[in-house]
């Protein structure tokens, strides 16, 4: 197992050496390979430790306080005791006010439309997949009212509408790609 010393961890994660020492002493994120045991000993971090630290640094940059990160970690450690480094192994989201857990399986979270607020004691939220809902609505409208399909799809920037709905979708996608490429060229 590869180990990383304090200076390297600080450079890789963007955390300061002081932060890392403080986080170790306060049990926020501790080095899992070797802990400091007095003067002359070194902290040695694993790769998962580095990922957890990087996650904590990113949460701090997004406005989440250390107190909230600790609260989030308490919840995650209680719910997932088998998880060695929850900040490195679980899928988290933030809005700058709270930290949300998608679940350990992101495909399950999208399928089940469930998100957990870790700072509200595991309050369940529901994910609304707008893109998937839009596709379902388009299919249902096309099935129930085929004559209305032409109003749902546009033929890109040309102003012409194709009689074939599939062609209209392809043309719209091409227009989106061209627009995205133009924005990318303008930004460079």
N, C-alpha and C positions, 0 to 999 in steps of 0.2 A: 504494500500500500504506500503510495507516494504521500509524503508529508510536506507541508509548506510552513515556513517560518513567518513570524509576525510582520516583518517588513514587506515580504512578498505579498502576503494577504492584503496588507494595506494598499499596496500599489495596484493590485488586481481588482479590488472591490471598490475603491474610492473612499473607504473608511479610514479614519486616522488611527495611528497606533494607540493614542489615548482612548479613543472610542472602543477599540478592540479589547484593550485591557479592562476598561470599565464594563463592557458587555460580558467578559469572562467572569469578573469578580461578582457581578450582580446576577449571574446565571441566565442572562438573555441568550447568548450563544457562546458556548464554551468549546475550546479545541478538543476534539475527540481522540486524537492520537496521543498527545502528551500535554498535560497541564503544568503550569508553573508551580513549583513547590519550594519557593524561597529564592534567595539571591543566586544567580548563576544558572538557573534552569530555564529552559526555553519552552514556549508554547509551540506546539506543532499541530497544524490544522489539516484536516482531510479535504478532499475535493468537495464533498457534501457540505462541510462546514463553510467553505468559501461560497458555495451557492446560497446557503442560508444567510450569510453576511451580506452578500450582494442583494438579495431580496429585501433584507432589512434596510439597507442603504437606499434602495429604490423606494420603498414605502415611506421612508423619512423624507425623501425628495418630493414625494407626492403629497406631503402634508400630514402624514400619520405620525402622531407623537409616540415616543418610546413607551409611554404608559399604555397606549392602545395596542402597540405591538406586543407588549407583555401580556395584555389581556387576551389578545388573539392567540398567542402561543399557549397560554394556560388552557384555553378551550381546545385547541388542536391537540395538545398533549393528552388531554383527558379523553377526547373522542377517538384519537388514533394513538394509543400508547405504544403500539408496535412500530410506529414511525420514528426512526432515529432523529431525523432533522425535518420537521414538518415544513419549515420555510423553504426547504430545498426539494421536497418530494410532492407537495400538494399544489394544486392549481388555484392561485389566489388572484383576486381582482380588487381594485380600490377605486373609489370615487373621490378620494381625498378626505373623506369623513369616516368611512368605515372600511373594513376588510372583509371581502366575501370569498367563500370557498366554493369552487365548482364541484368538487368531489375528487376522489383520487382517479377517477376515470372520466376524462373530459367528454368522451362520446356519450357516456351515460347521462351526464349532466345536460347535454343538449337534447338528447332523446327524451329524458324525463322532465325537462324544463325546470330543474331545481337548482337553486343557489342558496347557500347558507350564510347568514350574517354572523360572523364569528364574534363580533363585539356586542351582539344582542342576545348572547347566550344560545346561539344556534337557531335563531329565528329563520324560518324557511321563507324564501322568496321564490317567485316563479319567473323564469326566463321566457320572454315572448320573442320567438324567432320571426321577425318581421319579413325577412326574405322568403322563408319557407311559406309563411302565411300568404304572401303576395302570389306566389306560384300556385298555391292551392286555390285561391280565389279566382285567378285567371283560368285555371283548368275547369273549375265549377261553372264559371260564366260561359266559357266556350261550350261546355256540355249542355247547359240549360238554354242558352241563347246564342247560338252560333252566329246569328246576324250581328250581334254586338261585339264580336271579337275584333273587328276592324277598328273599333274605338279604343281598344286596349293597347294596341301596338302601333308604333309609328315607324316610318321608313327612314329613320335617321334625319340628316339635314337636307335631304333632297326634296322633301315636301310631297313626294309621290308615295302612294300606298300600293303595295303589292296585293294581289288577290289571294296569294298563298300566305296564311298566318305564319307558317314556319319560316318563310322567306322574310317576312316583316321582322321576326325576332332576330334572325341572322343579321339583317341589315342594321337593326338597332344596336346589336352587340358590336358590330364593326364600327359604327359611329362612336360608340363609347370608347372602344380601343383607340381609335384615331384621335379622339379628344384627349384621352389620357396621355397618349404619346406627344401630342402638341404641348400639353401642359408641362410634361417632362422636359421637352426641348426648350421651352421658354424659361424654365427654371435654371437650365445650365448655362 
